[in-house]
Amino acid sequence: MKSPLGASRIGIGRRGTSWRALAVGVLLGGVVSWPAASSAAEAPREDPYELEFVDLTAEVFVSTRPESVRRPVEGNSVVVLTSRGVVVFDAGGVPRSARQTVAEIRRRTGAQVRYLINSHGHLDHTGGNQVWESAFPAVEILAGSGTRDYMMGKFGDRFAYVGEIATDPSERRAAGERQIAELQARGDPASLAVAERLVRYYRHDILRESEAFRELEITPPTSTLLGHLELDGARPRVRISHLGYGKTPGDLVLDLPDEGIVATGDILTHPIPLGFSRSPVRWLATLRALAELDRERYVPGHGDVLEGTAYLRSVIALVEELLVDVETSIESGKSREQTIETVAFEESRAEFTGGDPELEYLFDRWFREPAVARAFDELVADAR
């Protein structure tokens, strides 16, 4: 069957496997609107999956969870109301969040969702797939190369933590309590601020996460995209592109050239870049390709909508610094462990954290430590 996307594709099966069958982790510029994280003085939302809807144009809106660094993490979704039906980029992390976006679409239009694009296979962007397939039976779920295999466990059991949290999160909660006690024992304001955030997750939000995971089914994409595709005849124009290796090898982006908007998935996140790419060298090339699009607004995989390329170029500079510093460390004879310990981004990290204790904590765990380790591995392998 010829796809109206106007390009060849590989068809695959329509239904995936529930987490029970898998024995079901995922790791877990200018600003348009909402804050990335609230201060400790603000009252937290009871439901960590409660979304807000932010209009970018008359045809485009974003479903977002305020407090982007709050755990459990929840990816942004972008909805495009086109003349050829509705296109959705990223499904939401759990059925509960996906249902909110479905309801918002139905409030705005009677049109059907024709295409759901998974930017990559991680659960905080695909956990809502089952809801879209149920609500819109004709929907085609599209993803890049390798995403279906990843979700079906061909690269190892990536979703084992889902079953653990769904059925009995007690071990994770106990480990969290030990971490909280350690931070509280330090007694300094920064440690206490981080401990307060961990209290919210391990004593409250993980229970909501457990409830949400109990209804989750791993639902892989129905089609794999090859190359760059454009929805035939749609207004506004919709392009789906693989610009290169991002957080995963097959990451896709959604480009709306008429609207001046591009949605990046986890190739770009705000306010902390995610340093989990297995290939920082190729991730850097993909970030540069994103900047070359030169769109007016970038919707990251997590966090605030960004005006222009200023934040993106800051991330590019950070990854360039990463590769230079790690290569220098390797040339000086430092081990992998020594390199992780000594590459600290002492000056540039402030641009991303602003000195906030929680963001400092997350910069180390979400960017510095994994990115340095993976850059070390890649550069050593390339030198052989």
C-alpha positions as CSV (number, residue, x, y, z in Angstrom):
1,M,0.0,0.0,0.0
2,K,1.3,3.4,-0.9
3,S,1.7,5.8,2.0
4,P,0.3,9.3,1.6
5,L,3.6,10.4,3.2
6,G,5.1,10.0,-0.3
7,A,8.0,7.7,0.5
8,S,8.8,4.1,0.8
9,R,8.5,2.5,4.3
10,I,8.6,-0.9,6.0
11,G,5.3,-2.1,7.3
12,I,5.3,-3.9,10.6
13,G,2.8,-5.5,13.0
14,R,0.1,-3.4,14.7
15,R,0.2,-4.6,18.3
16,G,3.0,-4.9,20.8
17,T,3.4,-6.8,24.0
18,S,2.2,-5.9,27.5
19,W,4.8,-5.3,30.2
20,R,3.6,-8.5,31.9
21,A,4.6,-10.5,28.8
22,L,7.9,-8.8,28.5
23,A,8.5,-9.2,32.3
24,V,8.7,-5.5,32.1
25,G,14.8,1.2,32.5
26,V,14.5,3.8,30.5
27,L,16.5,6.7,31.5
28,L,14.5,8.2,32.7
29,G,17.6,30.6,24.6
30,G,14.3,32.3,25.0
31,V,11.3,30.8,26.6
32,V,7.7,30.9,25.6
33,S,5.8,30.2,28.7
34,W,5.9,27.8,31.7
35,P,8.7,27.4,34.3
36,A,11.0,24.4,34.1
37,A,10.8,23.7,37.8
38,S,8.9,25.3,40.6
39,S,10.6,26.6,43.8
40,A,10.3,24.5,46.9
41,A,7.8,27.1,48.3
42,E,5.3,26.4,45.5
43,A,2.6,23.8,46.2
44,P,3.3,20.7,44.0
45,R,0.6,19.4,41.8
46,E,-1.0,16.3,43.2
47,D,-0.9,14.4,39.9
48,P,2.6,14.3,38.3
49,Y,0.9,13.5,35.0
50,E,-1.3,16.6,34.9
51,L,-0.7,18.4,31.6
52,E,-1.1,21.9,30.3
53,F,-1.8,22.9,26.7
54,V,0.1,25.8,25.1
55,D,-0.9,27.2,21.7
56,L,2.0,28.0,19.4
57,T,-0.2,28.9,16.4
58,A,-3.8,28.4,15.4
59,E,-2.9,24.9,14.1
60,V,-0.2,23.8,16.6
61,F,-0.2,23.2,20.3
62,V,2.0,21.5,22.8
63,S,0.9,19.2,25.6
64,T,3.4,19.6,28.4
65,R,3.9,18.7,32.0
66,P,5.1,21.8,34.0
67,E,8.2,21.2,36.1
68,S,10.0,19.3,33.4
69,V,12.6,17.9,35.7
70,R,10.1,16.4,38.2
71,R,10.1,12.7,38.5
72,P,8.5,10.7,36.9
73,V,9.7,12.4,33.8
74,E,7.1,13.1,31.1
75,G,7.9,14.1,27.5
76,N,6.3,16.9,25.5
77,S,3.8,16.1,22.7
78,V,3.2,18.4,19.8
79,V,-0.2,18.4,18.0
80,V,-0.6,19.7,14.4
81,L,-4.1,20.2,13.0
82,T,-3.6,19.9,9.3
83,S,-5.8,19.9,6.2
84,R,-5.1,16.2,6.0
85,G,-6.0,15.3,9.5
86,V,-4.2,15.5,12.9
87,V,-0.5,14.7,13.3
88,V,0.9,14.1,16.8
89,F,4.6,14.0,17.7
90,D,5.2,11.8,20.7
91,A,2.6,9.9,22.6
92,G,3.0,10.9,26.2
93,G,4.6,8.7,28.9
94,V,1.7,6.8,30.2
95,P,-2.0,6.2,29.2
96,R,-3.2,8.8,31.8
97,S,-1.3,11.6,30.1
98,A,-2.1,10.5,26.5
99,R,-5.8,10.5,27.3
100,Q,-5.6,14.2,28.3
101,T,-4.1,15.1,24.9
102,V,-6.7,13.0,23.1
103,A,-9.5,14.8,25.0
104,E,-8.0,18.2,24.1
105,I,-7.8,17.3,20.4
106,R,-11.5,16.2,20.5
107,R,-12.4,19.5,22.2
108,R,-10.8,21.4,19.3
109,T,-11.6,19.4,16.2
110,G,-13.6,16.5,14.9
111,A,-10.8,15.4,12.7
112,Q,-9.1,12.1,13.2
113,V,-5.5,11.5,14.2
114,R,-3.9,10.0,11.1
115,Y,-0.2,9.9,12.2
116,L,1.5,9.5,15.6
117,I,5.2,9.9,15.4
118,N,7.5,8.4,18.1
119,S,10.6,10.5,18.2
120,H,12.4,7.5,19.8
121,G,11.6,4.4,21.8
122,H,12.0,5.6,25.4
123,L,8.9,5.1,27.5
124,D,8.3,8.7,28.5
125,H,7.6,9.4,24.7
126,T,5.9,6.1,23.7
127,G,4.0,4.9,26.8
128,G,0.8,6.5,25.5
129,N,0.8,4.6,22.2
130,Q,-1.9,2.2,23.3
131,V,-4.3,5.1,24.0
132,W,-3.9,6.6,20.5
133,E,-4.3,3.2,18.8
134,S,-7.5,2.6,20.8
135,A,-9.0,6.1,20.3
136,F,-8.1,6.3,16.6
137,P,-8.1,2.8,15.2
138,A,-6.8,3.9,11.7
139,V,-3.8,5.8,13.2
140,E,-0.4,4.9,11.8
141,I,2.3,5.0,14.4
142,L,5.6,6.0,12.8
143,A,9.2,5.8,14.2
144,G,12.8,5.7,13.1
145,S,15.0,2.7,12.4
146,G,15.5,0.5,15.4
147,T,12.7,1.9,17.6
148,R,10.4,-1.1,17.2
149,D,13.2,-3.6,17.9
150,Y,14.2,-1.6,21.0
151,M,10.6,-1.6,22.3
152,M,10.2,-5.4,21.6
153,G,13.3,-6.2,23.7
154,K,15.7,-7.2,20.9
155,F,18.5,-5.1,22.5
156,G,17.8,-6.5,26.0
157,D,14.9,-6.0,28.4
158,R,14.7,-2.2,28.5
159,F,11.4,-2.1,30.4
160,A,11.9,-4.4,33.3
161,Y,11.6,-1.5,35.7
162,V,8.0,-0.9,34.6
163,G,6.9,-4.2,36.1
164,E,8.9,-3.6,39.2
165,I,7.4,-0.2,39.9
166,A,3.9,-1.4,38.9
167,T,3.8,-4.4,41.2
168,D,6.1,-3.6,44.1
169,P,8.2,-0.4,44.2
170,S,9.3,-1.0,47.8
171,E,13.0,-1.7,47.0
172,R,13.2,1.5,45.0
173,R,11.5,3.4,47.8
174,A,13.9,2.0,50.3
175,A,16.9,2.9,48.2
176,G,15.4,6.4,47.8
177,E,15.1,6.8,51.6
178,R,18.7,5.9,52.1
179,Q,19.7,8.6,49.6
180,I,17.4,11.1,51.3
181,A,18.9,10.3,54.7
182,E,22.4,10.8,53.3
183,L,21.6,14.2,51.9
184,Q,19.8,15.3,55.0
185,A,22.7,14.2,57.1
186,R,25.0,16.6,55.2
187,G,22.8,19.4,56.4
188,D,23.9,22.1,53.8
189,P,21.1,24.0,52.0
190,A,21.9,22.5,48.6
191,S,21.7,18.9,49.9
192,L,18.5,19.7,51.8
193,A,16.9,21.2,48.7
194,V,17.7,18.0,46.7
195,A,16.5,15.8,49.5
196,E,13.1,17.6,49.5
197,R,12.7,16.8,45.8
198,L,13.5,13.2,46.4
199,V,11.0,13.1,49.3
200,R,8.3,14.1,46.9
201,Y,9.1,11.4,44.4
202,Y,9.9,8.4,46.7
203,R,7.1,9.1,49.2
204,H,4.4,10.4,46.9
205,D,4.9,10.5,43.1
206,I,6.3,7.0,42.7
207,L,2.9,5.7,44.0
208,R,1.2,7.6,41.2
209,E,3.7,6.2,38.8
210,S,3.0,2.7,40.0
211,E,-0.7,3.2,39.4
212,A,-0.1,4.5,35.9
213,F,2.2,1.7,35.0
214,R,-0.3,-1.0,36.0
215,E,-2.4,-0.1,32.9
216,L,0.5,0.2,30.6
217,E,1.0,-2.0,27.5
218,I,4.2,-1.7,25.4
219,T,2.8,-0.8,22.0
220,P,5.5,-0.5,19.3
221,P,5.2,1.6,16.2
222,T,3.3,0.2,13.2
223,S,5.7,1.6,10.5
224,T,9.4,2.4,10.3
225,L,10.4,5.5,8.5
226,L,13.4,5.7,6.1
227,G,14.8,9.1,5.3
228,H,12.9,12.3,5.2
229,L,9.1,12.3,4.6
230,E,6.5,15.0,3.9
231,L,2.8,14.7,4.3
232,D,1.4,15.1,0.8
233,G,-0.8,18.2,0.3
234,A,-1.1,19.0,4.0
235,R,-1.3,22.6,5.2
236,P,0.6,23.5,7.2
237,R,3.4,21.5,5.7
238,V,4.6,18.6,7.9
239,R,8.1,17.1,7.4
240,I,9.4,14.2,9.4
241,S,13.1,13.9,9.3
242,H,16.0,11.8,10.6
243,L,18.8,14.3,11.0
244,G,21.2,11.8,12.5
245,Y,22.1,10.0,15.7
246,G,20.6,11.8,18.7
247,K,19.8,10.2,22.0
248,T,19.2,7.0,20.0
249,P,20.3,6.0,16.5
250,G,16.9,6.4,14.9
251,D,15.7,9.7,16.5
252,L,13.1,11.6,14.4
253,V,12.2,15.3,14.4
254,L,9.0,17.1,13.3
255,D,9.6,20.1,11.1
256,L,6.9,22.6,10.4
257,P,8.6,25.0,8.0
258,D,5.5,27.2,7.4
259,E,5.1,27.7,11.1
260,G,8.8,28.1,11.9
261,I,8.6,25.3,14.4
262,V,10.6,22.1,14.9
263,A,10.0,19.5,17.6
264,T,13.2,17.7,18.5
265,G,12.5,14.8,20.8
266,D,15.3,14.2,23.3
267,I,18.0,15.4,20.8
268,L,17.4,18.7,22.7
269,T,16.0,19.0,26.2
270,H,15.6,22.0,28.6
271,P,16.9,23.1,31.0
272,I,19.3,20.2,31.3
273,P,20.7,18.4,28.2
274,L,20.4,14.7,28.4
275,G,23.8,13.2,28.0
276,F,22.8,9.5,27.4
277,S,23.6,9.3,23.7
278,R,25.9,6.4,22.9
279,S,27.6,8.6,20.3
280,P,28.3,12.1,21.5
281,V,30.3,12.7,18.3
282,R,27.3,12.0,16.1
283,W,24.9,13.7,18.5
284,L,26.9,16.9,18.1
285,A,26.5,16.6,14.3
286,T,22.8,16.2,14.7
287,L,22.6,19.2,17.0
288,R,24.4,21.3,14.4
289,A,21.9,20.1,11.8
290,L,19.0,21.2,14.0
291,A,20.6,24.6,14.3
292,E,21.0,24.8,10.5
293,L,17.2,24.6,10.2
294,D,17.1,28.0,11.9
295,R,13.5,27.8,13.0
296,E,11.8,30.5,15.1
297,R,10.8,28.0,17.8
298,Y,12.2,24.7,19.0
299,V,10.0,22.3,21.1
300,P,12.4,20.1,23.1
301,G,11.6,16.6,24.3
302,H,11.3,18.0,27.8
303,G,10.9,21.5,29.1
304,D,10.1,24.9,27.8
305,V,9.5,25.9,24.2
306,L,12.5,27.8,23.1
307,E,12.7,31.0,21.0
308,G,15.3,30.8,18.3
309,T,18.6,28.9,18.4
310,A,20.3,30.5,21.4
311,Y,19.8,27.6,23.9
312,L,20.5,25.1,21.1
313,R,23.8,26.8,20.4
314,S,24.7,26.7,24.1
315,V,24.1,22.9,24.1
316,I,26.3,22.6,20.9
317,A,29.1,24.5,22.7
318,L,28.7,22.3,25.8
319,V,29.1,19.1,23.7
320,E,32.0,20.6,21.9
321,E,33.6,21.3,25.3
322,L,32.8,17.7,26.4
323,L,34.6,16.2,23.5
324,V,37.7,18.4,23.8
325,D,38.0,17.9,27.6
326,V,37.5,14.1,27.4
327,E,40.1,13.8,24.5
328,T,42.5,15.9,26.5
329,S,42.0,13.6,29.5
330,I,42.6,10.5,27.4
331,E,45.8,12.0,26.0
332,S,47.0,12.7,29.5
333,G,46.7,9.0,30.4
334,K,43.7,9.3,32.7
335,S,41.4,6.3,33.2
336,R,37.7,6.3,32.4
337,E,36.9,6.8,36.1
338,Q,39.4,9.6,36.5
339,T,38.0,11.3,33.5
340,I,34.4,11.1,34.8
341,E,35.7,12.6,38.1
342,T,37.7,15.4,36.7
343,V,35.7,16.7,33.7
344,A,33.4,19.1,35.6
345,F,32.3,21.9,33.3
346,E,32.9,24.3,36.2
347,E,32.1,27.5,34.2
348,S,29.7,26.4,31.5
349,R,27.4,24.4,33.8
350,A,26.1,27.6,35.4
351,E,24.4,28.6,32.1
352,F,22.2,25.5,32.5
353,T,21.7,25.4,36.3
354,G,21.8,29.0,37.4
355,G,23.2,27.7,40.6
356,D,19.9,26.0,41.5
357,P,20.8,23.0,43.8
358,E,18.4,20.5,42.1
359,L,19.6,21.5,38.6
360,E,23.2,21.2,39.8
361,Y,22.4,17.7,41.0
362,L,20.7,16.8,37.8
363,F,23.4,18.3,35.6
364,D,25.8,15.8,37.0
365,R,23.5,12.8,36.8
366,W,21.7,13.5,33.6
367,F,24.5,15.2,31.6
368,R,28.0,15.2,33.0
369,E,28.4,11.7,34.3
370,P,26.8,9.7,31.4
371,A,28.1,12.1,28.7
372,V,31.7,11.9,29.9
373,A,31.6,8.1,30.2
374,R,30.1,7.7,26.7
375,A,32.4,10.2,25.1
376,F,35.4,8.4,26.7
377,D,34.2,5.0,25.3
378,E,33.6,6.4,21.8
379,L,36.8,8.4,21.5
380,V,38.9,5.4,22.8
381,A,37.2,3.1,20.3
382,D,37.7,5.5,17.5
383,A,41.4,5.7,18.3
384,R,42.0,2.0,18.0
